[in-house]
Amino acid sequence: MLVTTPIADLEIEVDRIFVEDGALVMTNAASDAMATRAVMGPNDVRKIFGALIRPRVVWFALTCLFRSSSASRRESGIEDFHPTPNPW
């Protein structure tokens, strides 16, 4: 997963997704450059499920089963996009 912020772009590998204290929690792999923890409340989860029923999102999810992540990044132009080309 690529997380883009005004300060930096972070490549994050999702390691675990679990429920803790009434929230959905996603943590990244220990091998990533920065430890990351995303906590999603019920409203966030409803938005995700709402997006998942859109035909284009369903099609994307199904086709992800049959292609590599690096190929899909190149096809979508994600590798070319950089909001902070020289942040320092």
Steps between C-alpha positions, in 0.01 A plus 500: 500500500631846417415772752561851367528801730632852442811402696584157357383197305495178700490153355308291756439127501181412689588237759198467730141618509313442824233645730611676817288710737213529252718612208656329199880522526752450218870463574786475255782250465801526730726521194350838393699818557253646753263326738145590399168438669171611343192501724163510323178569685152383399447804273824426313405135454155600366670724241728214394207259459308767310791534257536123465156461342581731208543305175846640417630418848355148486660447156836630627486270804421198282774574247755547781482126556658441157773766470811609683502817708800648314325464164184670623704792638668557164170476311324748727785752492552491876877464459511821295295704748683677779336799673828600665765432235770665707371532859838581652 
